[in-house]
Amino acid sequence: MILPKFNAFLKEALPLIDAKTAAKFLARAERHIKAKRFELAQADLTEAIKLDPKLIDAQIRRGFVMLERNDAKSAIADLDAALKIDPKSTRAMIERGIANRVLGRPTRR
């Protein structure tokens, strides 16, 4: 049962192993997130952001990953960066609200 799942994962992941673009790092990070490999996802998202600092999806996803890794302060920093790119990003606002709630900070109603 495990071997077919692993083979399926490899089939999807192999084209992304040699990630050289921000989009490929983001795509590989999404696979890591799906498999709950948050440390690997964080590394790939960091690389994606280095290659393309305006890639809002990478900023938001890394914020999500930081929340999953119990680092709400870092999550807020990433989500603030996403909101600087797009101040109207609903996804970034929602994730930032969750991070604030984790920290016990009041949220706007």
HUMOVEN-V682557 format. One record per pair of residues at least 6 apart in sequence whose C-alpha atoms are under 8 Angstrom apart, sorted by the first residue. I is the first residue (numbers start at 1). J is the second residue. If there is no record, write none. Layout:
# HUMOVEN-V682557
I_J + I_J
This chain:
# HUMOVEN-V682557
13_28 + 13_31 + 16_24 + 16_25 + 16_27 + 16_28 + 17_28 + 19_25 + 21_48 + 21_51 + 22_47 + 22_48 + 22_49 + 22_51 + 22_52 + 22_55 + 23_48 + 24_48 + 25_44 + 25_45 + 25_47 + 25_48 + 26_44 + 26_45 + 26_48 + 26_58 + 28_41 + 28_44 + 29_40 + 29_41 + 29_42 + 29_44 + 29_45 + 30_41 + 31_41 + 32_38 + 32_40 + 32_41 + 33_41 + 33_65 + 38_65 + 38_68 + 38_69 + 41_62 + 41_65 + 42_62 + 42_65 + 42_66 + 45_58 + 45_59 + 45_61 + 45_62 + 46_58 + 46_62 + 48_55 + 48_58 + 49_55 + 49_58 + 49_59 + 54_85 + 56_82 + 56_85 + 56_86 + 57_82 + 59_78 + 59_79 + 59_81 + 59_82 + 60_78 + 60_79 + 60_82 + 60_91 + 60_92 + 60_95 + 62_75 + 62_78 + 63_74 + 63_75 + 63_76 + 63_77 + 63_78 + 63_79 + 63_95 + 64_75 + 64_95 + 65_75 + 66_72 + 66_74 + 66_75 + 67_75 + 67_99 + 72_99 + 72_100 + 72_102 + 72_103 + 73_99 + 73_103 + 75_96 + 75_99 + 76_96 + 76_99 + 76_100 + 79_92 + 79_93 + 79_95 + 79_96 + 80_92 + 80_96 + 82_89 + 82_92 + 83_89 + 83_92 + 83_93 + 97_107 + 100_106 + 100_107 + 101_107
